Amino acid sequence: MKAILLAAGLGTRLRPVTNTTPKCLVPIHGKPLLGYWLDLLLQSGTTDQVLINTHYLPDAVRQYVAASPWNAAVRLVHEDTLLGTGGTVLQNRGFLGDQAFMLVHADNLTRFDPAAFIAAHTNRPAGTELTMMTFDTDAPQTCGIVELDARGVVQAFHEKQPNPPGRRANAAVYIFEPSVVDYIVSLNREVCDISTEVLPHFLGRMNTFHNADYHRDIGNLESLALAEREY
């Protein structure tokens, strides 16, 4: 399975760390977030090719990938103008082909079994077209909280609301069928966002895989400090 690692963000909430370091290369215990993802996906053998988009401080990302043992399995694509998460998928349809693929926000620190994630998607309930990884968050007001039916299919989505109904959150790690890409194409927009413009269309058709091991969005200095202590 191929994967896209979304790594183009500015990381403004992580300043001053990101003044000189792209968000995807922010280190946890001395190892960049991108390194954790490449090891997790490519070491397992479940992913054979990874595409990484760049925008902010792209030379640092290029240098890191070039020195990585996974360099041969990685394709870098630069975005002069940010396309949004959906726009990146749209612009790289040629890389993806007509197969299911994994889409990952590379500013997360996580630990899970990629083979189990793929199996959950392969054996997903009938009528579902994507699988979303979930986790239980300690800050539900900062996340997209999901409501599930008995099958684990998403029925409602509450994006960063002050009093969401629960702690089960979208981990921003997905497996998409080609039909999801077809929907992004149908929006007829070069720039679009997965969480706000694509996921709502698939309510009732989103399977979930729960990560009960470890997951944290490294979105600010507080979460970075927590990850250093927890991981």
ZATI-517243 format. One record per residue (C-alpha): x, y, z. Coordinates in nm, 2 decimals. Example, Ala and Ser with C-alpha at 12.3 -4.5 7.8 and 13.67 -1.06 7.14 Angstrom:
<nodes>
       x       y       z
    1.23   -0.45    0.78
    1.37   -0.11    0.71
</nodes>
This chain:
<nodes>
       x       y       z
    0.00    0.00    0.00
    0.12    0.35   -0.08
    0.10    0.64    0.17
    0.10    1.02    0.16
    0.26    1.19    0.46
    0.13    1.54    0.49
    0.43    1.75    0.60
    0.39    2.10    0.45
    0.24    2.28    0.75
    0.39    2.60    0.89
    0.37    2.49    1.26
    0.29    2.84    1.38
    0.17    2.71    1.72
    0.51    2.54    1.78
    0.71    2.86    1.75
    0.99    2.93    1.84
    1.08    2.56    1.77
    0.95    2.59    1.42
    1.13    2.92    1.34
    1.42    2.71    1.21
    1.27    2.36    1.19
    0.98    2.24    0.98
    0.70    2.09    1.19
    0.75    1.74    1.05
    1.11    1.74    1.17
    1.04    1.85    1.53
    1.22    1.60    1.74
    1.09    1.37    2.02
    1.38    1.23    2.22
    1.61    1.35    1.94
    1.42    1.18    1.66
    1.21    1.38    1.41
    0.84    1.30    1.38
    0.89    1.22    1.02
    1.15    0.96    1.12
    0.90    0.78    1.34
    0.65    0.77    1.06
    0.89    0.64    0.80
    1.02    0.37    1.03
    0.66    0.27    1.13
    0.53    0.24    0.78
    0.83    0.11    0.58
    0.98   -0.12    0.84
    0.66   -0.31    0.87
    0.65   -0.39    0.50
    0.29   -0.28    0.48
    0.38    0.03    0.29
    0.62    0.02   -0.01
    0.61    0.38   -0.13
    0.56    0.71    0.06
    0.50    1.05   -0.09
    0.58    1.35    0.13
    0.47    1.71    0.04
    0.68    2.01    0.14
    0.63    2.38    0.16
    0.79    2.54    0.46
    1.17    2.49    0.49
    1.17    2.23    0.22
    1.55    2.20    0.20
    1.56    2.06    0.56
    1.31    1.79    0.47
    1.49    1.70    0.15
    1.82    1.67    0.34
    1.67    1.45    0.61
    1.51    1.22    0.36
    1.82    1.20    0.15
    2.02    1.08    0.46
    1.74    0.84    0.56
    1.77    0.46    0.50
    1.42    0.49    0.34
    1.53    0.75    0.08
    1.47    0.51   -0.22
    1.11    0.45   -0.11
    1.02    0.82   -0.07
    0.90    1.07   -0.33
    0.91    1.44   -0.24
    0.67    1.69   -0.40
    0.69    2.06   -0.33
    0.39    2.29   -0.30
    0.48    2.66   -0.37
    0.13    2.74   -0.25
   -0.04    2.52    0.02
   -0.31    2.31   -0.14
   -0.49    2.19    0.17
   -0.50    1.82    0.27
   -0.75    1.74    0.00
   -0.57    1.94   -0.26
   -0.25    1.75   -0.20
   -0.43    1.42   -0.26
   -0.59    1.57   -0.58
   -0.25    1.68   -0.72
   -0.09    1.34   -0.66
   -0.35    1.11   -0.82
   -0.08    0.98   -1.06
    0.13    0.85   -0.76
   -0.17    0.68   -0.60
   -0.31    0.50   -0.90
   -0.64    0.32   -0.86
   -0.57    0.15   -0.52
   -0.66    0.22   -0.16
   -0.39    0.43    0.01
   -0.30    0.56    0.36
   -0.32    0.94    0.43
   -0.13    1.06    0.73
   -0.08    1.39    0.91
    0.29    1.37    0.98
    0.28    1.61    1.28
    0.13    1.33    1.49
    0.33    1.10    1.72
    0.18    0.76    1.72
    0.23    0.38    1.78
    0.01    0.12    1.62
    0.02   -0.20    1.41
   -0.01   -0.09    1.04
   -0.10   -0.45    0.94
   -0.39   -0.44    1.18
   -0.50   -0.10    1.05
   -0.50   -0.23    0.69
   -0.68   -0.55    0.79
   -0.95   -0.34    0.96
   -1.00   -0.15    0.63
   -1.00   -0.47    0.42
   -1.27   -0.62    0.65
   -1.47   -0.30    0.69
   -1.85   -0.30    0.71
   -2.03   -0.31    0.37
   -2.09    0.03    0.22
   -1.80    0.21    0.39
   -1.54    0.38    0.17
   -1.27    0.48    0.41
   -1.12    0.39    0.75
   -1.04    0.65    1.01
   -0.80    0.59    1.29
   -0.94    0.70    1.63
   -0.79    0.75    1.97
   -0.92    0.87    2.31
   -0.80    1.23    2.37
   -0.74    1.42    2.69
   -0.83    1.74    2.52
   -1.16    1.67    2.33
   -1.24    2.04    2.27
   -0.93    2.06    2.05
   -1.01    1.76    1.83
   -1.26    1.62    1.59
   -1.48    1.40    1.81
   -1.67    1.11    1.65
   -1.99    0.93    1.73
   -2.00    0.57    1.62
   -2.27    0.31    1.57
   -2.24   -0.05    1.69
   -2.04   -0.14    1.39
   -1.78    0.13    1.45
   -1.91    0.34    1.16
   -1.90    0.72    1.21
   -2.25    0.87    1.24
   -2.16    1.22    1.36
   -1.85    1.44    1.37
   -1.79    1.74    1.60
   -1.49    1.94    1.49
   -1.32    2.14    1.78
   -1.63    2.22    1.97
   -1.63    2.36    2.33
   -1.84    2.07    2.48
   -1.81    1.77    2.25
   -2.00    1.45    2.34
   -1.71    1.22    2.44
   -1.34    1.16    2.40
   -1.32    0.93    2.09
   -1.13    1.15    1.84
   -1.02    1.15    1.48
   -0.65    1.07    1.47
   -0.61    1.22    1.12
   -0.47    0.89    0.99
   -0.69    0.73    0.72
   -0.71    0.46    0.45
   -0.91    0.59    0.15
   -1.06    0.40   -0.13
   -1.03    0.55   -0.48
   -1.40    0.66   -0.46
   -1.29    0.92   -0.19
   -1.05    1.07   -0.44
   -1.32    1.07   -0.70
   -1.53    1.28   -0.46
   -1.24    1.53   -0.41
   -1.22    1.56   -0.79
   -1.59    1.63   -0.81
   -1.55    1.93   -0.58
   -1.37    2.10   -0.87
   -1.14    2.30   -0.64
   -0.76    2.30   -0.64
   -0.75    2.38   -0.27
   -0.96    2.19   -0.02
   -0.96    2.04    0.33
   -1.02    1.67    0.41
   -1.17    1.72    0.76
   -1.41    2.00    0.68
   -1.50    1.94    0.31
   -1.46    1.57    0.25
   -1.53    1.37    0.57
   -1.88    1.52    0.62
   -1.98    1.38    0.28
   -1.90    1.03    0.41
   -2.09    1.02    0.73
   -2.24    0.67    0.77
   -1.97    0.54    0.53
   -1.66    0.59    0.75
   -1.52    0.28    0.92
   -1.29    0.32    1.22
   -0.99    0.16    1.36
   -0.91    0.24    1.73
   -0.56    0.31    1.83
   -0.55    0.20    2.20
   -0.16    0.21    2.22
   -0.04    0.57    2.18
   -0.13    0.88    1.97
   -0.07    1.25    2.03
   -0.11    1.55    1.79
    0.21    1.76    1.83
    0.02    2.08    1.77
    0.16    2.31    2.03
    0.45    2.34    2.28
    0.24    2.18    2.56
    0.17    1.87    2.36
    0.54    1.85    2.25
    0.64    1.85    2.62
    0.38    1.59    2.70
    0.51    1.36    2.42
    0.86    1.39    2.55
    0.74    1.27    2.89
    0.50    1.00    2.77
    0.66    0.83    2.48
</nodes>
